[in-house]
Amino acid sequence: MSKLGILLTFTGTPDAPTPRALRRYLKEFLSDKRVVHIPRIIWLPILFGLILTLRPRRSAKLYQEIWTNDGSPMRFTMQKLKSLLQEKLTGTLAQMPILVEIGMNYGKPSIEQGLENLRQQQVDTLMVLPLFPQYSNTTTASTFDRVNLALKKWPALPEIFMLRDYAHHLGYIKALSTTLLKTWKEESAAQHLLISFHGIPKRFVQKGDPYQTRCERTAQLLAEELKLSNEQWTLCYQSQFGYDKWLKPSTQHLFTELPKRGIKNLDVICPGFPIDCLETLEEIALRGKKTFIQHGGNHLRYIPALNDSDLHIEMLAELLQSYFCHHSGRSFPPRERGIKGDFKKLTT
């Protein structure tokens, strides 16, 4: 019987909130040519001579703010997501054994480790789902680089399907909107909604990276699903560093500017992060909230990522099923319920 292996990938996390672990993690992350587009002869002396000397200690302090008894919140949630998704798919696709593994672009478990686990279980069909809803060369393409490199070591290649993007898959938009509407039903909506994505340098977009248009599409569809006017929400970009010109507007800048415009209560959602991590838990929910209040705001509410929620599990199962059926020509048993996405929307 055919075995289907599914690899879920994400950015990654250090092993511990310590300078030593952060140096190891940052070395791998900032050595990726997909992330830093500077000639190696210029970049490597800067990386090893300056950044890896100073930044690990500062980054370790930030990770200490969000570290849990279970370790990295990202890794812990990814492990739960893996188990729940495998359980969901096994119940839905009863006639085909399903094996789900996780792999990180940087850190552990690596993409190579995740794929090796699937190889040892003798999967003959492989689906790779990067948990980056908006395609970028800095994230999704980096995943594919690592997958292709690892697969070179396999004695025989499986049938391979790689999901490039789901920026405007209807199930994904519906899961985001449902999360917000549930929050607003329990507690009233804030004056304004920030839809914040991780930023990238503007020159990456000018060279052809479609990331900005993918973020804009997600934000527009989410606002339409929520029936928000243009004055009720703003698309912005966070996590900027270095001296490059990054995509605007800056989330951090808006935290200081919005109170001056009379917006004292703010909701923030980060659709590009399906799993909560440093960039959401520390940068937005802690540091961002502090900045907003220091500049005159009253309340900032971070809307948690989809994480291991039923909404997320249902959406990912629907996404994987529709993609697999469309590209393989094979069919699965019909779903009895769920958030229905439109596969045509996924691929355009």
C-alpha positions as CSV (number, residue, x, y, z in Angstrom):
1,M,0.0,0.0,0.0
2,S,1.2,3.5,-0.9
3,K,2.5,5.6,2.0
4,L,2.1,9.4,2.0
5,G,4.6,11.4,4.0
6,I,3.9,15.0,4.8
7,L,6.7,17.4,5.9
8,L,5.6,20.6,7.6
9,T,8.4,23.2,7.6
10,F,8.9,26.5,9.4
11,T,11.7,29.0,10.1
12,G,13.1,27.4,13.2
13,T,14.1,28.2,16.8
14,P,17.2,28.0,19.0
15,D,17.7,25.0,21.3
16,A,17.8,27.2,24.4
17,P,17.5,30.9,25.3
18,T,21.3,31.3,25.8
19,P,24.0,33.3,24.0
20,R,25.7,30.1,22.9
21,A,22.6,28.5,21.4
22,L,21.6,31.8,19.8
23,R,25.1,32.1,18.2
24,R,24.7,28.7,16.7
25,Y,21.1,29.4,15.4
26,L,22.0,32.9,14.1
27,K,25.1,31.6,12.3
28,E,22.9,29.1,10.3
29,F,20.1,31.6,9.7
30,L,22.3,34.5,8.6
31,S,24.6,32.3,6.5
32,D,21.6,31.5,4.2
33,K,22.1,33.2,0.8
34,R,18.3,33.4,0.5
35,V,18.2,35.6,3.6
36,V,21.2,37.9,3.1
37,H,21.9,39.0,-0.4
38,I,25.4,40.4,0.1
39,P,28.5,38.9,-1.5
40,R,30.1,36.4,0.9
41,I,33.5,38.1,0.8
42,I,31.8,41.2,2.3
43,W,29.2,39.6,4.5
44,L,31.1,36.8,6.3
45,P,33.6,39.1,8.0
46,I,30.7,41.2,9.2
47,L,28.7,38.2,10.4
48,F,31.6,36.5,12.3
49,G,33.4,39.6,13.3
50,L,30.5,41.8,14.6
51,I,27.0,40.3,14.5
52,L,27.8,36.9,16.0
53,T,29.8,38.6,18.7
54,L,27.2,41.1,19.8
55,R,23.7,39.9,18.8
56,P,23.5,36.5,20.5
57,R,23.4,37.9,24.0
58,R,20.7,40.4,23.1
59,S,18.6,37.9,21.3
60,A,19.0,35.4,24.2
61,K,17.4,37.9,26.5
62,L,14.4,38.3,24.2
63,Y,13.9,34.5,24.0
64,Q,14.0,34.3,27.7
65,E,10.9,36.5,27.8
66,I,8.8,33.8,26.0
67,W,10.6,30.5,26.9
68,T,8.3,28.0,28.6
69,N,8.7,24.9,30.8
70,D,8.2,22.9,27.6
71,G,11.0,24.8,25.9
72,S,10.6,26.8,22.7
73,P,6.9,27.7,22.2
74,M,7.4,27.4,18.4
75,R,8.9,23.9,18.6
76,F,6.4,22.7,21.2
77,T,3.4,23.9,19.1
78,M,4.8,22.4,15.9
79,Q,5.1,19.0,17.6
80,K,1.4,19.3,18.8
81,L,0.4,20.4,15.3
82,K,2.2,17.4,13.8
83,S,0.4,14.9,16.0
84,L,-3.1,16.5,15.6
85,L,-2.7,16.8,11.8
86,Q,-1.7,13.2,11.5
87,E,-4.6,12.1,13.6
88,K,-7.0,14.2,11.5
89,L,-5.6,13.0,8.1
90,T,-5.6,9.4,9.3
91,G,-9.3,9.6,10.1
92,T,-10.1,11.3,6.8
93,L,-7.8,9.3,4.4
94,A,-8.3,5.9,5.9
95,Q,-7.2,3.9,2.9
96,M,-3.7,5.5,2.7
97,P,-1.2,5.5,5.6
98,I,-0.3,9.1,6.5
99,L,2.9,10.0,8.2
100,V,3.5,13.6,9.3
101,E,6.9,15.1,10.3
102,I,8.3,18.5,10.9
103,G,11.5,20.2,9.8
104,M,12.9,23.6,10.5
105,N,14.8,25.7,8.0
106,Y,17.3,26.5,10.8
107,G,17.8,24.6,14.1
108,K,16.3,21.3,15.2
109,P,14.6,19.2,14.0
110,S,16.1,20.1,10.7
111,I,14.4,19.5,7.3
112,E,17.0,16.8,6.7
113,Q,16.0,15.0,9.9
114,G,12.3,15.3,9.1
115,L,12.8,13.8,5.7
116,E,15.1,11.0,7.0
117,N,12.3,10.0,9.4
118,L,9.9,9.7,6.5
119,R,12.5,7.8,4.4
120,Q,13.0,5.3,7.2
121,Q,9.2,4.7,7.2
122,Q,9.4,4.0,3.5
123,V,7.1,6.7,2.2
124,D,6.7,6.6,-1.6
125,T,4.8,9.9,-1.9
126,L,6.0,13.1,-0.3
127,M,4.2,16.4,0.2
128,V,6.1,19.4,1.5
129,L,4.0,22.2,3.1
130,P,6.1,25.3,4.2
131,L,4.0,27.1,6.9
132,F,4.7,30.4,5.1
133,P,1.3,31.4,3.7
134,Q,2.8,34.2,1.6
135,Y,5.6,33.0,-0.7
136,S,9.0,34.6,-0.4
137,N,12.4,33.6,-1.6
138,T,13.7,34.3,1.9
139,T,11.4,31.6,3.4
140,T,9.6,29.2,1.1
141,A,12.4,29.0,-1.5
142,S,14.9,28.4,1.4
143,T,12.8,25.4,2.5
144,F,12.8,24.0,-1.1
145,D,16.6,24.4,-1.3
146,R,17.0,22.3,1.8
147,V,14.5,19.7,0.7
148,N,16.2,19.3,-2.6
149,L,19.6,19.0,-1.0
150,A,18.4,16.4,1.5
151,L,16.6,14.4,-1.2
152,K,19.9,14.0,-3.1
153,K,20.9,11.5,-0.4
154,W,17.9,9.2,-0.9
155,P,18.6,6.0,-2.9
156,A,15.3,6.4,-4.7
157,L,13.1,9.5,-4.9
158,P,9.5,9.5,-3.9
159,E,6.7,11.1,-5.9
160,I,7.0,14.7,-4.7
161,F,4.5,17.6,-4.3
162,M,5.6,21.0,-2.9
163,L,3.0,23.5,-1.9
164,R,4.3,26.9,-2.8
165,D,1.8,29.3,-1.3
166,Y,-1.7,29.6,0.3
167,A,-1.9,33.4,0.7
168,H,-5.5,33.6,-0.5
169,H,-6.8,30.1,0.1
170,L,-10.4,30.7,1.3
171,G,-10.1,28.2,4.2
172,Y,-7.0,30.1,5.5
173,I,-8.8,33.5,5.2
174,K,-11.9,32.0,6.9
175,A,-9.8,30.6,9.8
176,L,-8.2,34.0,10.4
177,S,-11.5,35.9,10.2
178,T,-13.2,33.3,12.5
179,T,-10.4,33.8,15.1
180,L,-10.9,37.6,15.0
181,L,-14.7,37.4,15.1
182,K,-14.6,35.1,18.1
183,T,-12.3,37.5,19.9
184,W,-14.6,40.5,19.0
185,K,-17.7,38.6,20.2
186,E,-16.1,37.9,23.6
187,E,-14.6,41.4,23.9
188,S,-15.5,44.3,21.6
189,A,-13.2,45.1,18.7
190,A,-10.6,47.8,19.1
191,Q,-10.6,51.1,17.2
192,H,-8.2,49.8,14.6
193,L,-6.8,46.6,13.3
194,L,-3.1,46.2,12.3
195,I,-2.5,43.3,9.9
196,S,1.2,42.9,10.4
197,F,3.6,40.7,8.3
198,H,7.3,40.0,8.7
199,G,9.2,42.6,6.6
200,I,11.8,42.0,3.9
201,P,14.2,44.6,2.3
202,K,12.5,46.5,-0.5
203,R,15.2,45.7,-2.9
204,F,14.2,42.0,-2.7
205,V,10.8,42.9,-4.1
206,Q,12.4,45.1,-6.8
207,K,14.4,42.0,-7.9
208,G,11.2,40.0,-8.3
209,D,10.2,38.5,-4.9
210,P,6.4,38.4,-5.0
211,Y,6.1,38.6,-1.2
212,Q,4.6,42.1,-1.0
213,T,1.8,41.3,-3.4
214,R,1.0,38.1,-1.5
215,C,0.8,39.9,1.8
216,E,-1.4,42.6,0.2
217,R,-3.8,39.9,-1.2
218,T,-4.1,38.2,2.2
219,A,-4.8,41.5,4.0
220,Q,-7.3,42.7,1.5
221,L,-9.3,39.4,1.6
222,L,-9.2,39.3,5.4
223,A,-10.5,42.8,5.6
224,E,-13.3,42.0,3.1
225,E,-14.2,38.9,5.0
226,L,-14.5,41.0,8.2
227,K,-16.4,43.7,6.3
228,L,-14.0,46.4,7.4
229,S,-13.7,49.8,5.8
230,N,-10.3,51.1,4.6
231,E,-10.2,53.4,7.6
232,Q,-10.5,50.5,10.1
233,W,-7.4,48.6,9.2
234,T,-3.8,49.0,8.1
235,L,-1.3,46.6,6.4
236,C,2.2,46.9,7.9
237,Y,5.5,45.1,8.2
238,Q,7.5,44.2,11.3
239,S,10.9,42.8,12.4
240,Q,13.1,45.2,10.5
241,F,16.8,45.4,11.2
242,G,20.0,46.6,9.5
243,Y,20.4,49.5,7.2
244,D,18.4,48.4,4.2
245,K,15.2,50.1,3.2
246,W,12.4,47.7,4.2
247,L,8.8,47.4,3.1
248,K,6.6,50.1,4.6
249,P,4.7,51.1,6.7
250,S,6.6,49.8,9.7
251,T,4.6,48.2,12.5
252,Q,7.0,49.6,15.1
253,H,6.5,53.1,13.7
254,L,2.8,52.8,13.8
255,F,2.9,51.8,17.5
256,T,4.3,55.3,18.1
257,E,2.2,57.2,15.6
258,L,-1.3,55.8,16.0
259,P,-1.9,57.2,19.5
260,K,-1.1,60.7,18.1
261,R,-4.0,60.1,15.6
262,G,-6.4,59.4,18.4
263,I,-6.2,55.6,18.1
264,K,-5.9,54.5,21.7
265,N,-7.1,50.9,21.5
266,L,-5.5,48.6,18.9
267,D,-5.8,45.0,17.7
268,V,-2.9,43.3,16.0
269,I,-3.0,40.1,13.9
270,C,0.0,38.5,12.2
271,P,-1.3,36.3,9.4
272,G,2.2,35.4,8.1
273,F,2.9,33.5,11.3
274,P,0.7,30.4,11.6
275,I,2.7,29.5,14.7
276,D,3.4,31.9,17.5
277,C,7.1,32.7,17.9
278,L,9.5,35.4,19.0
279,E,8.2,37.8,16.4
280,T,4.7,37.6,17.7
281,L,5.0,36.7,21.4
282,E,7.8,39.1,22.3
283,E,8.0,41.7,19.5
284,I,4.2,42.4,19.3
285,A,2.5,41.1,22.4
286,L,5.2,42.3,24.9
287,R,7.5,44.9,23.4
288,G,5.0,46.3,20.9
289,K,2.4,46.7,23.6
290,K,4.9,48.5,25.8
291,T,5.8,50.9,23.0
292,F,2.2,51.6,22.1
293,I,1.3,52.5,25.7
294,Q,4.4,54.6,26.3
295,H,3.4,56.7,23.3
296,G,-0.1,57.4,24.5
297,G,-2.1,54.2,23.7
298,N,-4.4,52.6,26.3
299,H,-4.6,49.0,25.2
300,L,-2.9,46.8,22.5
301,R,-4.4,43.3,22.0
302,Y,-2.4,40.7,20.1
303,I,-4.6,38.1,18.3
304,P,-2.9,34.7,18.7
305,A,-1.8,32.7,15.7
306,L,-3.8,29.7,14.6
307,N,-1.3,27.4,16.3
308,D,-2.7,24.0,17.1
309,S,-6.3,25.1,17.1
310,D,-9.1,23.0,15.5
311,L,-9.5,25.7,12.9
312,H,-5.9,25.4,11.9
313,I,-5.9,21.6,11.8
314,E,-9.1,21.6,9.7
315,M,-7.7,24.2,7.3
316,L,-4.4,22.4,6.8
317,A,-6.1,19.1,6.2
318,E,-8.4,20.6,3.6
319,L,-5.5,22.4,2.0
320,L,-3.4,19.2,1.7
321,Q,-6.3,17.1,0.5
322,S,-7.3,19.6,-2.3
323,Y,-3.7,20.0,-3.5
324,F,-3.0,16.3,-3.5
325,C,-6.2,15.4,-5.4
326,H,-5.7,18.2,-7.9
327,H,-2.1,17.3,-8.7
328,S,-2.1,13.5,-8.3
329,G,-5.4,12.7,-9.9
330,R,-6.2,10.5,-7.0
331,S,-9.2,11.0,-4.8
332,F,-9.8,10.8,-1.1
333,P,-13.1,10.1,0.8
334,P,-15.3,13.2,0.9
335,R,-15.0,15.4,3.9
336,E,-18.1,15.4,6.1
337,R,-17.4,18.9,7.4
338,G,-14.8,21.6,7.5
339,I,-13.7,25.0,6.3
340,K,-13.9,24.6,2.6
341,G,-11.2,26.3,0.5
342,D,-11.2,26.9,-3.2
343,F,-8.2,25.2,-4.8
344,K,-8.4,27.4,-7.9
345,K,-7.8,30.3,-5.5
346,L,-4.8,28.5,-4.1
347,T,-3.0,28.1,-7.4
348,T,-3.7,31.5,-9.0
